[in-house]
Amino acid sequence: MEKTDKIYVAGHNGLVGSAFMRELTTRGYTNLLTASHDELDLTDKVATSIFFEKNKPNYVILAAAKVGGIGTNPKYPVEFLLNNVEIQNNVIRSCYQHSVKKLVFLGSSCIYPTKCKQPIKEDYFMTGALEPTNEGYAIAKITGLRLAQYYNQEYGMDVLNVMPCNLYGKNDSFDPENSHVLSATVRKFVDAKDNEAEEVVMWGTGVARREFLNVEDAVRAILLLVDKWKTPDIVNIGSGKEISIKGLAGLVARIVKYEGNIIWDNTKPDGMLRKCLDVSKLNSLGYEPQITLSEGVEQMVEEYRERKKNGTL
C-alpha cells in the first residue's frame, strides 16, 4: 500500500478497526476512509454500493461485524449469522464492482472444528463439526471467507483472508452482555475488588484453554501480510501460546490484587475446550508479537478503571 492510497476501514469504531486507524495513522497513511453506522448501514446493499461508487477506495479492511461472547451467541444465532452475512456480501460484492485493489477479510478461529487437533493448522478448516455455542457466527465467517476466495477464483479479485485468535486490547467492549472472555474477566475482578466482594463467579469449569493476542499486535501482523501474503488461502494470526480460563482468572486476580474466592459455575458452558492456532506460516515471515499477555491485561485493567471512573463504559 502507498501512503496516499485511499483505505476504507469498515468498522473503524470497533476493537480491530480502531487499532487499524491508530496504526495506519502512525505509519503516515493520510487517506483513511471511514463511515459510522449512522452514516452507512452495511447491511443495506444499495447504500453500500453507493458509498463505494462515491468514495472509490483502493483498499478495504473489513473489520465491521456483529460480535459477542459465549453469553449472547447462543441466544441470537439468527442475528449473528444474518447480520454478518449481509455485511460481508455487500462489502465484498462492492469491492469487486468498484475495482478495489485488495480486500482484507477478518475471519475468526471459530471457523475451525470444535474437536480440532491442536495447534490448529489452516488445513483443518472444514474437516469437522463447529462449536455449537457460536455456530451461527462461525457459519457467517465461513461464508464470508469463501465468498472472498470465490471472487478471487472467478474474477481474480485480490483478497487476504486472516483468521485471528481471541483478540483484546484498547477500545475493547466491557459490556456484560457482549464482551469476550478477557474483557469480561477484567470487569468482574475490578468490580469485585472495588466492591470488596467475597467471591467472583466465573462461567464453566475453567479448564477450557484459549489463545490471546493484543489487537495492536494483530494489526501489525495483518499489515505485514498485506505486503507479503500473495494468495487467498487462509492464514492464522495469533501468539501461538495458550492459557486456561482458570489461569486467566488467576492472572487477572493477581494484577487487580483481588484476594477473594473464585467460584466456577459449571452449569454454564465452557465452549470449545482448546483453541490454539498454528501460526508457523505467519512466523515464517518474521513476525513476533510485542505485547505479552500480562502486559496486555495490565493495560486492560487500567483502561477499564479509567472508563469506569469517567462513565464511558
C-alpha positions as CSV (number, residue, x, y, z in Angstrom):
1,M,0.0,0.0,0.0
2,E,1.1,3.5,-0.8
3,K,0.8,6.3,1.8
4,T,-1.7,8.1,-0.4
5,D,-3.9,5.1,-1.2
6,K,-7.5,5.5,0.0
7,I,-8.0,2.9,2.6
8,Y,-11.6,2.2,3.8
9,V,-11.6,0.8,7.4
10,A,-15.1,-0.8,7.8
11,G,-15.9,-0.9,11.5
12,H,-13.4,1.8,12.5
13,N,-15.0,2.4,15.9
14,G,-14.6,-1.2,17.0
15,L,-11.8,-3.0,18.6
16,V,-9.9,-4.1,15.5
17,G,-11.0,-1.2,13.3
18,S,-9.8,1.5,15.7
19,A,-6.5,-0.3,16.1
20,F,-6.1,-0.1,12.3
21,M,-6.8,3.6,12.4
22,R,-4.2,4.2,15.1
23,E,-1.5,2.1,13.4
24,L,-2.1,3.4,9.9
25,T,-2.1,7.0,11.1
26,T,1.2,6.3,13.0
27,R,2.7,4.9,9.8
28,G,1.8,8.0,7.8
29,Y,-1.2,6.9,5.8
30,T,-3.1,10.1,5.0
31,N,-6.1,9.0,3.1
32,L,-8.2,6.9,5.5
33,L,-11.9,6.5,4.8
34,T,-14.5,5.8,7.5
35,A,-18.2,5.8,8.0
36,S,-20.1,5.3,11.2
37,H,-23.2,3.0,11.4
38,D,-25.4,6.1,11.4
39,E,-23.7,7.3,8.2
40,L,-23.7,3.9,6.5
41,D,-25.6,0.7,7.2
42,L,-23.5,-2.0,5.7
43,T,-26.5,-4.5,5.7
44,D,-28.0,-2.2,3.1
45,K,-26.9,-3.4,-0.3
46,V,-27.8,-0.2,-2.2
47,A,-26.4,2.2,0.4
48,T,-23.1,0.2,0.5
49,S,-22.8,0.2,-3.3
50,I,-23.5,4.0,-3.5
51,F,-20.8,4.6,-0.8
52,F,-18.2,2.6,-2.8
53,E,-19.2,4.4,-6.0
54,K,-18.8,7.8,-4.4
55,N,-15.6,7.2,-2.5
56,K,-13.8,4.7,-4.7
57,P,-11.4,3.1,-2.0
58,N,-8.2,1.4,-3.2
59,Y,-8.0,-0.9,-0.2
60,V,-10.7,-2.2,2.1
61,I,-10.2,-3.6,5.6
62,L,-13.4,-5.5,6.6
63,A,-13.4,-5.2,10.4
64,A,-17.1,-4.5,10.7
65,A,-19.1,-7.3,12.3
66,K,-21.8,-8.2,14.8
67,V,-19.8,-9.7,17.7
68,G,-20.4,-11.1,21.1
69,G,-19.3,-13.6,23.7
70,I,-20.4,-17.0,24.8
71,G,-23.4,-15.5,26.6
72,T,-25.0,-13.8,23.6
73,N,-24.0,-16.1,20.6
74,P,-26.3,-19.0,21.6
75,K,-29.2,-16.6,22.3
76,Y,-29.2,-14.8,18.9
77,P,-27.9,-17.2,16.2
78,V,-30.2,-15.6,13.6
79,E,-28.8,-12.2,14.1
80,F,-25.1,-13.3,14.3
81,L,-25.5,-15.3,11.1
82,L,-27.8,-13.0,9.1
83,N,-26.3,-9.6,10.0
84,N,-22.7,-10.7,9.4
85,V,-23.6,-12.4,6.1
86,E,-25.4,-9.3,4.9
87,I,-22.4,-7.0,5.8
88,Q,-19.9,-9.4,4.2
89,N,-21.9,-9.9,1.0
90,N,-22.4,-6.2,0.5
91,V,-18.9,-5.2,1.1
92,I,-17.2,-8.0,-0.8
93,R,-19.5,-7.5,-3.8
94,S,-18.9,-3.8,-3.8
95,C,-15.1,-4.4,-3.7
96,Y,-15.4,-6.3,-6.9
97,Q,-17.9,-4.0,-8.6
98,H,-15.8,-0.9,-7.8
99,S,-12.3,-2.3,-8.6
100,V,-10.8,-2.3,-5.1
101,K,-7.1,-3.3,-5.3
102,K,-7.2,-5.6,-2.3
103,L,-9.7,-6.7,0.3
104,V,-8.7,-7.7,3.8
105,F,-11.3,-10.1,5.3
106,L,-11.1,-10.7,9.0
107,G,-12.4,-14.1,10.0
108,S,-12.3,-15.9,13.3
109,S,-10.7,-19.0,14.8
110,C,-14.2,-20.3,15.4
111,I,-14.4,-21.4,11.8
112,Y,-12.4,-24.4,12.8
113,P,-14.0,-27.7,14.1
114,T,-14.8,-27.9,17.8
115,K,-12.8,-31.1,18.2
116,C,-9.8,-30.0,16.2
117,K,-6.3,-31.3,16.6
118,Q,-4.0,-28.8,18.3
119,P,-2.4,-26.5,17.4
120,I,-4.9,-25.7,14.6
121,K,-3.4,-25.7,11.2
122,E,-5.1,-23.8,8.3
123,D,-5.6,-27.2,6.6
124,Y,-8.0,-28.3,9.3
125,F,-10.7,-25.9,8.0
126,M,-13.9,-27.7,7.1
127,T,-12.8,-31.0,8.5
128,G,-15.4,-31.4,11.3
129,A,-18.4,-30.0,13.1
130,L,-18.4,-26.5,14.5
131,E,-18.6,-25.4,18.2
132,P,-22.4,-25.2,19.0
133,T,-22.1,-22.1,21.2
134,N,-21.1,-19.8,18.4
135,E,-22.1,-21.8,15.3
136,G,-24.2,-19.0,13.7
137,Y,-21.2,-16.6,13.8
138,A,-18.8,-19.2,12.6
139,I,-21.0,-20.1,9.6
140,A,-21.2,-16.4,8.7
141,K,-17.4,-16.1,8.8
142,I,-17.0,-19.2,6.7
143,T,-19.5,-17.8,4.2
144,G,-17.5,-14.5,4.0
145,L,-14.1,-16.1,3.5
146,R,-15.4,-18.5,0.9
147,L,-17.1,-15.7,-0.9
148,A,-13.8,-13.7,-0.9
149,Q,-12.0,-16.8,-2.2
150,Y,-14.6,-17.4,-4.9
151,Y,-14.3,-13.8,-6.1
152,N,-10.6,-14.4,-6.4
153,Q,-11.1,-17.7,-8.2
154,E,-13.8,-16.5,-10.6
155,Y,-12.8,-12.8,-11.2
156,G,-9.2,-12.5,-9.9
157,M,-10.0,-10.1,-7.1
158,D,-7.1,-9.7,-4.7
159,V,-8.1,-10.9,-1.2
160,L,-6.4,-11.6,2.1
161,N,-8.2,-14.0,4.5
162,V,-6.8,-13.8,8.0
163,M,-8.1,-15.9,10.9
164,P,-7.2,-14.3,14.2
165,C,-7.3,-15.9,17.7
166,N,-9.1,-14.2,20.6
167,L,-8.2,-10.5,20.3
168,Y,-8.3,-8.0,23.1
169,G,-7.0,-4.5,23.8
170,K,-7.6,-0.8,23.6
171,N,-11.2,0.1,22.9
172,D,-12.5,-3.4,23.8
173,S,-16.0,-3.8,24.9
174,F,-16.6,-4.3,28.7
175,D,-20.4,-4.7,28.2
176,P,-21.6,-7.6,30.4
177,E,-23.8,-9.0,27.6
178,N,-21.5,-8.6,24.5
179,S,-17.9,-8.7,25.8
180,H,-15.5,-11.6,25.2
181,V,-13.8,-13.6,27.9
182,L,-10.8,-11.4,28.7
183,S,-12.5,-8.1,29.0
184,A,-15.4,-9.7,30.8
185,T,-13.0,-11.2,33.3
186,V,-11.2,-7.9,33.8
187,R,-14.6,-6.2,34.6
188,K,-15.6,-8.9,37.0
189,F,-12.4,-8.8,39.1
190,V,-12.0,-5.0,39.1
191,D,-15.6,-4.6,40.2
192,A,-15.2,-7.3,42.9
193,K,-12.1,-5.5,44.2
194,D,-13.8,-2.1,44.2
195,N,-16.9,-3.5,45.9
196,E,-14.9,-5.7,48.4
197,A,-16.9,-8.7,47.2
198,E,-16.1,-12.0,48.8
199,E,-16.3,-14.0,45.6
200,V,-16.2,-13.9,41.8
201,V,-18.4,-16.3,39.9
202,M,-16.9,-17.4,36.6
203,W,-18.6,-19.4,33.8
204,G,-17.8,-23.0,33.1
205,T,-15.2,-25.2,34.8
206,G,-12.2,-23.1,33.9
207,V,-10.4,-26.0,32.1
208,A,-11.0,-24.6,28.6
209,R,-7.9,-23.1,27.0
210,R,-7.6,-20.0,24.9
211,E,-5.0,-18.2,22.9
212,F,-5.0,-14.4,23.2
213,L,-3.3,-11.7,21.1
214,N,-3.3,-8.0,21.7
215,V,-5.1,-6.2,18.9
216,E,-2.1,-3.9,18.3
217,D,0.0,-7.0,17.6
218,A,-2.8,-8.4,15.4
219,V,-2.9,-5.3,13.2
220,R,0.9,-5.3,12.8
221,A,0.6,-8.9,11.6
222,I,-2.2,-8.2,9.2
223,L,-0.3,-5.2,7.6
224,L,2.8,-7.4,7.2
225,L,0.6,-10.0,5.4
226,V,-0.9,-7.3,3.2
227,D,2.5,-6.9,1.7
228,K,3.8,-10.5,1.9
229,W,0.9,-12.9,1.7
230,K,0.0,-13.3,-2.0
231,T,-2.7,-15.9,-2.0
232,P,-6.4,-16.0,-0.9
233,D,-5.6,-19.0,1.3
234,I,-6.4,-18.7,5.0
235,V,-3.6,-17.6,7.2
236,N,-3.8,-17.8,11.0
237,I,-2.9,-14.9,13.3
238,G,-2.1,-15.5,16.9
239,S,0.5,-15.7,19.7
240,G,0.9,-19.5,19.5
241,K,0.5,-19.6,23.3
242,E,-2.5,-20.7,25.3
243,I,-3.8,-20.4,28.8
244,S,-6.6,-22.0,30.7
245,I,-9.6,-19.8,31.6
246,K,-8.7,-20.7,35.2
247,G,-5.2,-19.5,34.6
248,L,-6.5,-16.3,33.0
249,A,-8.8,-15.7,36.1
250,G,-5.8,-16.1,38.4
251,L,-3.6,-13.7,36.3
252,V,-6.3,-11.0,36.3
253,A,-6.9,-11.5,40.1
254,R,-3.2,-11.1,40.8
255,I,-2.9,-7.9,38.7
256,V,-6.1,-6.5,40.3
257,K,-4.9,-7.6,43.7
258,Y,-8.2,-9.4,44.4
259,E,-7.9,-11.9,47.2
260,G,-11.4,-13.3,47.4
261,N,-12.8,-16.7,46.3
262,I,-13.2,-17.7,42.7
263,I,-16.3,-19.8,42.1
264,W,-16.8,-21.9,38.9
265,D,-20.4,-22.2,37.7
266,N,-20.2,-25.5,35.8
267,T,-23.9,-25.2,34.7
268,K,-22.6,-22.6,32.2
269,P,-20.8,-23.7,29.0
270,D,-17.0,-23.9,28.6
271,G,-17.2,-23.5,24.8
272,M,-14.5,-25.2,22.7
273,L,-12.2,-26.9,25.2
274,R,-9.0,-26.0,23.3
275,K,-8.4,-23.4,20.6
276,C,-4.7,-22.6,19.9
277,L,-3.7,-21.7,16.4
278,D,-0.7,-23.0,14.5
279,V,1.0,-19.7,13.4
280,S,4.0,-21.1,11.7
281,K,3.1,-19.6,8.3
282,L,2.9,-16.1,9.9
283,N,6.0,-16.6,11.9
284,S,7.9,-17.7,8.8
285,L,7.5,-14.1,7.6
286,G,9.5,-12.8,10.6
287,Y,6.5,-11.9,12.8
288,E,6.7,-11.9,16.6
289,P,4.1,-10.4,19.0
290,Q,5.4,-7.5,21.0
291,I,2.9,-7.4,23.9
292,T,2.9,-10.2,26.5
293,L,-0.4,-11.3,28.0
294,S,0.5,-9.9,31.4
295,E,1.3,-6.5,29.9
296,G,-1.9,-6.6,27.9
297,V,-4.0,-7.5,30.9
298,E,-2.4,-4.7,32.9
299,Q,-3.4,-2.2,30.1
300,M,-6.9,-3.6,30.1
301,V,-7.3,-3.2,33.8
302,E,-6.0,0.4,33.6
303,E,-8.4,1.2,30.7
304,Y,-11.4,-0.3,32.4
305,R,-10.7,1.6,35.6
306,E,-10.3,4.8,33.7
307,R,-13.5,4.3,31.7
308,K,-15.4,3.3,34.8
309,K,-14.2,6.4,36.6
310,N,-15.2,8.6,33.6
311,G,-18.5,6.9,33.0
312,T,-17.6,6.0,29.4
313,L,-18.3,2.3,29.5
